[in-house]
Amino acid sequence: VMLFLSSRNNENSIERRDMENGFFTTYLQKGLRGYADTNRNRIITAKELFDFVHEGVTEISDNKQHPVMWGNFSDNMPVIKW
């Protein structure tokens, strides 16, 4: 089981009018489209996806939103093969 949440429990998930989705969804979609595949093996792991989304959301939110991932899984667990 892997839970991937858009923000910490004491934070709000941020949206902007000029974006189609919120910060978390925007970076999650980009990550799953291949941007999170840092080693370019066409497999996006849980760690790769978390690192990509966390870095992007934290930066675009000026450090006001921090995605979190919990569960019982390996960092190398494949999330998607593309």
C-alpha positions as CSV (number, residue, x, y, z in Angstrom):
1,V,0.0,0.0,0.0
2,M,1.3,3.4,-1.0
3,L,-0.4,6.7,0.0
4,F,0.8,9.8,-1.8
5,L,-0.7,12.9,-0.4
6,S,-0.6,16.4,-1.8
7,S,0.5,18.2,1.4
8,R,1.3,17.7,5.1
9,N,-1.7,17.6,7.5
10,N,-1.1,21.2,8.6
11,E,-0.9,22.6,5.1
12,N,-3.3,23.5,2.3
13,S,-3.0,22.2,-1.2
14,I,-2.4,25.2,-3.4
15,E,-4.0,26.1,-6.7
16,R,-3.5,29.0,-9.0
17,R,-6.0,30.5,-11.5
18,D,-3.5,30.4,-14.4
19,M,-3.0,26.6,-14.0
20,E,-5.3,23.9,-15.1
21,N,-4.7,21.8,-11.9
22,G,-3.3,22.3,-8.4
23,F,0.5,22.2,-7.8
24,F,0.4,18.5,-6.7
25,T,-1.7,17.2,-9.6
26,T,0.4,19.2,-12.1
27,Y,3.7,17.7,-11.0
28,L,2.2,14.2,-10.5
29,Q,1.0,14.2,-14.1
30,K,4.3,15.4,-15.4
31,G,6.1,12.8,-13.3
32,L,4.0,10.0,-14.6
33,R,4.5,11.2,-18.2
34,G,8.2,10.5,-17.8
35,Y,9.8,13.5,-16.2
36,A,10.3,11.6,-13.0
37,D,12.3,8.8,-14.7
38,T,15.7,10.1,-13.6
39,N,17.7,7.1,-14.7
40,R,15.9,6.9,-18.1
41,N,15.1,3.1,-17.8
42,R,11.4,3.7,-18.7
43,I,10.3,2.6,-15.2
44,I,9.2,5.2,-12.7
45,T,9.7,4.0,-9.1
46,A,8.0,5.3,-6.0
47,K,11.2,7.2,-5.0
48,E,11.7,8.8,-8.4
49,L,8.1,9.9,-8.5
50,F,8.1,11.2,-4.9
51,D,11.4,13.1,-5.4
52,F,10.2,14.7,-8.6
53,V,6.8,15.8,-7.2
54,H,8.1,16.9,-3.9
55,E,10.8,19.0,-5.4
56,G,8.5,20.7,-7.9
57,V,5.6,21.4,-5.5
58,T,7.9,22.7,-2.8
59,E,9.6,25.0,-5.3
60,I,6.5,26.4,-7.0
61,S,4.7,26.9,-3.6
62,D,7.6,28.9,-2.2
63,N,8.1,26.1,0.5
64,K,4.4,26.3,1.6
65,Q,3.3,22.9,0.4
66,H,5.1,19.6,0.9
67,P,3.8,16.3,-0.5
68,V,4.1,13.2,1.6
69,M,4.3,9.5,0.8
70,W,3.5,6.8,3.3
71,G,3.1,3.0,3.2
72,N,4.8,-0.3,3.2
73,F,6.7,-0.5,0.0
74,S,10.2,-0.4,-1.4
75,D,11.7,2.8,-2.8
76,N,12.3,0.8,-6.0
77,M,8.7,-0.3,-6.3
78,P,7.6,0.4,-9.9
79,V,4.7,2.8,-10.1
80,I,4.5,2.8,-13.9
81,K,6.4,1.4,-16.9
82,W,6.2,3.5,-20.0
